[in-house]
Amino acid sequence: MEFIQSVFNNREIAIAFWVIIVVTILIFTKAGKDFLRSVTPILFCKKFVIFYFVFISFLCLVIYGLYKIEIWSLKLVKDTIFWVMFVELPLFAKTIEEAKDARFFRKLIKDNIAISVAVEFLIGFWTFDLWVEILLIPFLVFISALYAVAEREKKNKPAKSFLQGILTLLGVISFIYAIYNLVHFPQDFFSVDTLKVFVLPLILLILNLPVVYGLAIYNVYEQIFIHLKGTAREKRKMKVSLVLFAGINLHKLSMIRSNMHKTIIISLTNKELKDNLHKLQKELDSQIGDNYMKRSKFYVRVCIVALFVSVVGLIGVNAEVSIKDLFTFNFVLDIVRVKEIFTYIFSTMLVVTMALLVLAIGFKKKRYEEISQIKKFALYEVLTAVKRQEELLMEYPPIEDPVSLFTSYVYNAYEIKKVTTKVLVAYENLLTSWERETMESLQEKAILFLANFVSGDSEILPYNAETFKEYYEDKVRNAPQNEKINTFEYDVKRDLEQYVDQIKRFSRDFKSYY
């Protein structure tokens, strides 16, 4: 037991204890056996096995490189395994579902360098006694499950507040406990080993991004290839054309997938596909939102590369390794003089590229401010409507109160449907791909929610609060119903929840414009 506790902390041991119990129970139950029989063939199909091999091989190569430069050691085996299980594997599923362009990967890195990550690490660094952790884990799971159930119904609001108080209290206790240990045992936390454990997930994430990016590329190609039409020979040619057109550009591939009705679906031959891809490229080139910042971003990237080359060059020519050791020339060089020349060159490069980088960043900021001001003007009505709707959001869907439902949601959803349609028609090419997608999703959810009350594409909302109440109550009375569920109210609640989620997503994605 002492050996186990020297490798794993008490919380990890407690979690493993309960996981083993749950897995053991599942294995010996019929439902668990059926689940394993259905999942195993999927997890170990040929394509997945190939991917596992590529991922493990690349991970081993990364770990070996970190080991050679003394960042990784055998002490970090546990943390590496946990990172693979609880970060990398879920990330693969998220990548398949959400990765469409570089924005996904930027957000991924940003989320992993947030202050909350450091706070979570601090809280998790010190754990309670083993018996406390063993009792605490199922208690937390139970309370969290009850909270998830309680927050779905208004009648459970007192229970939700009580459970939220318990979770908050446990969080405060854990934070105070961590601060107490940090004050009394700072030497345990402030060490090189602790620093390595803290930065390891970020380092592994960044170094394994090529595999994650490769998975996203492969996934999109698979989705595109499956829709190809024509003979087997034409399909092979089409695949080559698609690869030559998009290569490893995830944004281009995502645009092909989003516009398959313009490219893949209507193409029966390779020539038709090439023509349609050419038309798509013209359309992409006309998208101001996607292209406006390209030049400024290019300048910044070039300056960063030049800055890196300058620093590496300065280090290289001033190192103890001679140029003759690096290049096998058969003549003698004045190594001291050569180093002096290169030092002047790289020093000049360093100063110039630093100045150019500052100018490039300033140019990029200016361009962003210009396009942001234009977009703020173009999106003013949408931004205002969404902000007004967000201010009227209720903690629980008011499906039992038609007047509140109309004044807080239906009226605003109707306005949002109108202004999003207007923006998508008039300013579509002004938006970036992700902005357009978010806008279209908001429009779609607003239309689905309103479809419960408004038929067709009415120019004027055919209700006021009183007439809507009469209409709503009549629909509730006449809707099919079992002992617990009224189908009309169920549909309204489902569509309203999706609409609210989309309002929150829009506010989050367009935060910089508010």
Salt bridges, closest charged atoms under 4 A:
GLU12 OE1 - LYS78 NZ 3.25
ASP34 OD2 - LYS30 NZ 3.08
ASP34 OD1 - ARG37 NH1 2.91
ASP111 OD2 - LYS107 NZ 3.17
GLU133 OE2 - ARG11 NH2 3.03
GLU153 OE2 - LYS493 NZ 3.03
ASP193 OD2 - LYS75 NZ 3.53
GLU222 OE1 - LYS47 NZ 2.59
ASP275 OD2 - LYS271 NZ 3.45
GLU283 OE2 - LYS262 NZ 3.11
ASP290 OD2 - HIS251 NE2 3.83
GLU340 OE1 - ARG337 NH1 3.05
GLU370 OE2 - LYS366 NZ 2.52
GLU381 OE1 - LYS422 NZ 2.81
GLU395 OE1 - LYS157 NZ 3.51
GLU395 OE2 - LYS160 NZ 2.55
GLU415 OE2 - LYS418 NZ 3.68
GLU428 OE2 - ARG436 NE 3.98
GLU435 OE1 - LYS375 NZ 2.76
GLU437 OE2 - LYS100 NZ 2.67
GLU437 OE2 - ARG505 NH2 3.54
ASP457 OD1 - LYS417 NZ 3.18
ASP474 OD1 - ARG477 NH2 3.55
ASP491 OD1 - ARG494 NH1 3.47
ASP495 OD1 - ARG494 NE 3.16
ASP509 OD1 - ARG103 NH2 3.35
ASP509 OD2 - ARG505 NE 3.47
